[in-house]
Amino acid sequence: MGGMSQDRTQDRTQDHISNVLAQRYASPAMRAIWSGEGKVRLERDYWIAVLKGQRDLGIPVPDGVIEAYERVKDQVDLDSIMRRERITRHDVKARIEEFCDLAGHEHLHKGMTSRDLTENVEQLQVYRGLQLVETKSIAALIRFARHAKQLRDMPFTARTHNVAAQVTTLGKRIAMFGEEMLVSHQSLVNVLDTYPARGLKGAVGTRLDQITLFNGDAGKARALEQRILVHLGLPRSFDAVGQVYPRSLDFRAVSVLTELASGPGNFAKTLRLMAGHELASEGFAKGQVGSSAMPHKMNSRSCERINGLHVVLKGYLAMAAGLAGDQWNEGDVSCSVVRRVMLPDAFLAMDGLLETLLSVLDQMEVFDAVVATELNRYLPFLLTTTVMMEAVKKGAGREGAHEAIKEHAVAAIRDLRTGKIVQNDLLQRLAADQRLGLSEAELQRVLDHGRANSGDAGAQVDYFAEQVDALAKAKPEAASYMPGAIL
C-alpha cells in the first residue's frame, strides 16, 4: 500500500493536468491574481507587512531581517514548497519554512494563525479579481452604449416568446441588455465598497496572541490590524469575526459575478438567434472554420462560449451557496476543499466570459437589408394593436375588434407559411371587414407611421448612454481597455 501511495504521488507530480479555464479562457491579468506563484508572492508581501507593523509598534526585529525577506520574496519554487508540504501535511507551515530558509531568519508569523494569513490573502485575491471584473464590465458597457447609439433609430422586429410582437429599434434592444449589466455593475460596486477583511485576529478571533506579544496592550494589536488593512487596500474589516470570515461573503462575491454575467448571457443568446435568421453576426475571423463537415457554416461560437461560461458560474454559485451558513464553529478542510476550486475558477470563468464578450462587441455585424426584409414581412402583424386602437376610436367594440383582427391575422400567417400568398395582405383583409370600420387608406397610414414608430425607444437609448458615459469618465482606464485575442 505504501508503494502504491508513493507512486500516485509521483504520478501527480509528473502528469500535470492543466486548468482549462486558466489556459483557454482567462486573461494573463486574472491568471496572475490566482496563480500559485502569485498567491505565494501575496502571502510573502503580507507577512512582511505584518512584521514591519510589529516592529513599528515596538516588537523587536533585528536589523537586516526585513530586508533579507524582501530580497528573496520573489524566489518562488512551488515544487520545493510541495515537497515540504508532503512532509508537514500542512500547506502554510510548508510555505513558512520555505520563506524562512530562503531569508535565513525565523521572524515570520509571530502571533499569527494560518487563517490570519490565508483568509486575508484570499480576500485580497477576491477583491483584486472584483476590481479587474469591474474594469472589464465598464469596458463592455461602453461598447453596448456605442452600438445602442449607432443603431438607435433602426426599426427592428421585437419578439416575445421568440415570436414577432411589435416594432422596436435594434439600438433599444441592445440598450436593454446593457442596462441589465449596468444594474448588476452597481451591485458589484456595492460589494467592492463594503467588502470587509477578516483581519488579524488570531485562532478564534480574540487577538489573544498579538495582545500577548504586545504585553497585554490590546490597543497596539488593533493598531497592527489597521496597518494591515491599509496594506490590503480593503475598505473595512469584520470586528467580531472568528477564525474564518463568514462564507456568506464568498457567496456574495460569486453571486455578483453570476448576476453580472446575466446581461451578457441574454445578449449572447439573442445574438445567436439573430444569427440563425441572418440578421446579425458576432463576426467571423479570417481563416475561421464553422464546421469540419459543412464549409458554409459560420457558427456563433463566441456567444455560445459566453452562455456556457455563465452555466459554469452558476455551478460555482451553487458551491458557494453550499458553504454559506454551514460553518462548523471555525474553519475546516471540507470548506477549504470547495473554496480551493470555487474561488479561483469562478473568477477565471467570469474573466473569460468578459474577454469573449468584449471581442464579440468589437466584431459584431448587423445586416441592415435582412433586418428591413424581416420587418416588411411582419410589419402588418406588428401593428395589430395599433389597428385595434384605431378601430375602437371609430366606434368598434374592443373585444369584437380583437376577434376580427385575430381571424384575419391567423389566416394571413397560414397562407404565407403554406405558400398560398407571397406578400403579406393583412391590411387588405382588414380593410374589407366592416366590423372594424377602417379603410385601406387609413390602414396604410397606420402602416407608414408604424414603420418608424417605436414609442420612446430612442429616449431609452439616450438615457442608457448617458449613464454609461458618466461611468466611462470616472474610469478612464476602462474606456481604453482592449481585450486580448481569444481562441
RAPE-V146765 format. One record per residue. SS is DSSP state (alpha for helix, beta for strand, coil for the rest). PSI is psi in whole degrees, 0 to 359 (999 if undefined). NEAR is the number of other C-alpha atoms within 8 Angstrom. Layout:
BEGIN
SS PSI NEAR
SS PSI NEAR
END
This chain:
BEGIN
coil 321 4
alpha 319 5
alpha 322 6
alpha 318 7
alpha 319 8
alpha 319 8
alpha 320 8
alpha 321 8
alpha 316 8
alpha 320 8
alpha 320 8
alpha 326 8
alpha 318 7
alpha 327 6
coil 79 6
coil 130 6
coil 123 4
coil 159 5
coil 112 6
alpha 326 7
alpha 319 11
alpha 314 11
alpha 331 8
alpha 328 7
alpha 318 15
coil 158 14
coil 161 11
alpha 324 6
alpha 317 6
alpha 323 13
alpha 323 11
alpha 324 8
alpha 322 11
alpha 1 10
coil 159 8
alpha 315 7
alpha 319 8
alpha 320 10
alpha 319 12
alpha 319 10
alpha 318 11
alpha 319 9
alpha 317 11
alpha 320 10
alpha 321 9
alpha 313 12
alpha 316 11
alpha 320 12
alpha 319 10
alpha 316 10
alpha 319 13
alpha 317 9
alpha 318 11
alpha 317 11
alpha 314 10
alpha 336 7
coil 9 8
coil 358 7
coil 127 9
coil 131 6
coil 118 8
coil 151 5
coil 140 5
coil 348 6
alpha 309 11
alpha 319 10
alpha 325 7
alpha 318 10
alpha 318 13
alpha 327 8
alpha 330 8
alpha 6 10
coil 336 11
coil 4 6
coil 84 5
coil 118 8
coil 95 6
alpha 326 8
alpha 319 6
alpha 318 8
alpha 320 11
alpha 323 10
alpha 320 8
alpha 319 10
alpha 327 12
alpha 336 8
alpha 311 6
alpha 336 9
coil 31 6
coil 116 8
alpha 317 9
alpha 318 7
alpha 321 9
alpha 320 13
alpha 328 10
alpha 310 10
alpha 317 8
alpha 311 11
alpha 319 12
alpha 321 13
alpha 321 8
alpha 318 8
alpha 338 11
coil 22 7
coil 163 7
coil 66 5
coil 4 9
coil 158 9
coil 21 9
coil 128 6
coil 11 8
coil 149 14
coil 167 9
alpha 323 7
alpha 336 12
alpha 330 15
alpha 299 12
alpha 321 9
alpha 312 11
alpha 322 13
alpha 318 12
alpha 322 8
alpha 323 9
alpha 320 10
alpha 315 11
alpha 313 10
alpha 314 11
alpha 326 9
alpha 317 11
alpha 322 11
alpha 319 9
alpha 320 9
alpha 320 11
alpha 315 11
alpha 313 12
alpha 329 12
alpha 323 11
alpha 320 15
alpha 321 14
alpha 318 12
alpha 322 12
alpha 320 12
alpha 320 11
alpha 315 12
alpha 322 15
alpha 313 9
alpha 320 10
alpha 318 16
alpha 320 11
alpha 326 7
coil 20 11
coil 318 13
coil 16 8
coil 112 8
beta 142 13
beta 146 11
beta 109 16
beta 149 10
beta 144 9
beta 143 7
coil 23 4
coil 24 5
beta 140 6
beta 131 10
beta 297 10
beta 169 9
beta 133 16
beta 196 14
beta 154 17
alpha 326 13
alpha 320 16
alpha 321 15
alpha 317 10
alpha 322 13
alpha 328 14
alpha 314 8
alpha 320 12
alpha 320 14
alpha 322 10
alpha 318 10
alpha 325 15
alpha 317 10
alpha 320 8
alpha 325 11
alpha 323 12
alpha 324 8
alpha 319 9
alpha 315 13
alpha 320 9
alpha 321 8
alpha 315 11
alpha 319 10
alpha 339 7
alpha 10 8
coil 119 11
beta 134 9
beta 156 13
coil 322 13
coil 181 11
coil 91 10
coil 5 15
coil 193 16
coil 322 12
coil 18 9
coil 8 10
coil 354 8
coil 20 13
alpha 313 8
alpha 322 9
alpha 319 13
alpha 321 13
alpha 317 9
alpha 323 9
coil 24 12
coil 42 6
coil 5 7
coil 95 9
alpha 332 9
alpha 319 6
alpha 325 10
alpha 320 12
alpha 322 8
alpha 324 8
alpha 318 13
alpha 321 10
alpha 323 8
alpha 322 9
alpha 323 14
alpha 319 14
alpha 318 8
alpha 316 8
alpha 330 8
coil 20 6
coil 149 12
coil 333 10
beta 179 9
beta 157 11
coil 155 10
coil 314 4
coil 26 5
coil 159 10
coil 217 11
coil 325 13
coil 151 10
coil 156 11
coil 134 10
coil 353 11
alpha 337 11
alpha 323 9
alpha 319 11
alpha 319 12
alpha 318 9
alpha 311 11
alpha 328 14
alpha 318 9
alpha 330 12
alpha 315 13
alpha 319 13
alpha 315 9
alpha 332 12
alpha 350 12
alpha 318 11
alpha 309 13
alpha 323 13
alpha 316 11
alpha 319 9
alpha 313 10
alpha 319 12
alpha 318 11
alpha 319 8
alpha 326 12
alpha 318 12
alpha 318 8
alpha 320 11
alpha 324 12
alpha 334 7
coil 7 7
coil 29 9
coil 330 12
beta 170 12
beta 150 14
coil 358 14
coil 153 8
coil 111 7
coil 153 5
coil 128 4
coil 352 4
coil 147 6
coil 130 8
coil 330 10
coil 140 10
coil 343 6
coil 325 4
coil 100 7
coil 336 8
coil 346 6
coil 136 8
coil 81 8
coil 152 6
coil 63 10
alpha 327 6
alpha 320 10
alpha 322 15
alpha 323 11
alpha 317 10
alpha 312 14
alpha 322 11
alpha 317 8
alpha 330 12
alpha 321 15
alpha 318 8
alpha 315 10
alpha 318 14
alpha 331 9
alpha 317 8
alpha 330 12
alpha 321 12
alpha 322 8
alpha 318 10
alpha 320 15
alpha 327 9
alpha 333 8
alpha 332 11
coil 129 13
coil 20 8
coil 38 6
coil 140 11
coil 84 6
coil 284 4
coil 197 9
coil 152 10
coil 170 7
alpha 333 6
alpha 328 6
alpha 315 10
alpha 320 9
alpha 315 8
alpha 315 9
alpha 329 9
alpha 329 8
alpha 311 8
alpha 310 11
alpha 304 11
alpha 318 9
alpha 328 11
alpha 318 13
alpha 323 11
alpha 320 14
alpha 315 15
alpha 321 15
alpha 316 13
alpha 322 13
alpha 315 14
alpha 320 12
alpha 319 15
alpha 317 13
alpha 314 13
alpha 321 13
alpha 317 11
alpha 314 12
alpha 332 11
alpha 335 7
alpha 351 8
coil 150 10
beta 148 8
beta 133 7
coil 96 9
alpha 317 7
alpha 321 6
alpha 322 9
alpha 315 11
alpha 321 10
alpha 316 8
alpha 318 9
alpha 316 11
alpha 323 8
alpha 319 9
alpha 348 11
alpha 313 12
alpha 323 12
alpha 321 9
alpha 338 12
coil 11 13
alpha 328 9
alpha 323 7
alpha 317 8
alpha 317 10
alpha 320 12
alpha 322 9
alpha 321 9
alpha 320 14
alpha 319 11
alpha 334 7
coil 357 9
coil 357 6
coil 150 12
coil 143 7
alpha 312 10
alpha 323 6
alpha 319 9
alpha 319 14
alpha 315 9
alpha 318 8
alpha 313 11
alpha 318 11
alpha 316 8
alpha 311 8
alpha 323 11
alpha 315 10
alpha 319 8
alpha 319 8
alpha 318 11
alpha 316 8
alpha 317 8
alpha 324 10
alpha 318 12
alpha 327 7
alpha 355 7
coil 7 7
coil 326 7
coil 156 8
coil 345 6
coil 142 6
coil 112 10
coil 27 7
alpha 320 11
alpha 319 10
alpha 320 8
alpha 319 9
alpha 322 12
alpha 330 13
coil 354 7
coil 113 9
coil 343 7
coil 337 8
coil 329 12
coil 30 10
coil 135 12
coil 166 8
alpha 324 10
alpha 318 6
alpha 319 8
alpha 326 12
alpha 322 9
alpha 321 8
alpha 317 11
alpha 312 11
alpha 320 8
alpha 322 8
alpha 337 10
coil 324 9
coil 10 8
coil 97 8
coil 36 10
coil 225 6
coil 35 6
alpha 319 11
alpha 319 12
alpha 325 7
alpha 320 10
alpha 315 15
alpha 318 9
alpha 317 8
alpha 315 12
alpha 324 12
alpha 318 8
alpha 320 8
alpha 321 13
alpha 321 9
alpha 320 8
alpha 315 9
alpha 322 13
alpha 326 8
alpha 336 6
coil 73 10
alpha 332 8
alpha 331 7
alpha 323 11
alpha 332 11
coil 2 7
coil 134 9
coil 133 5
coil 157 7
coil 173 6
coil 137 5
coil 155 7
coil 999 4
END
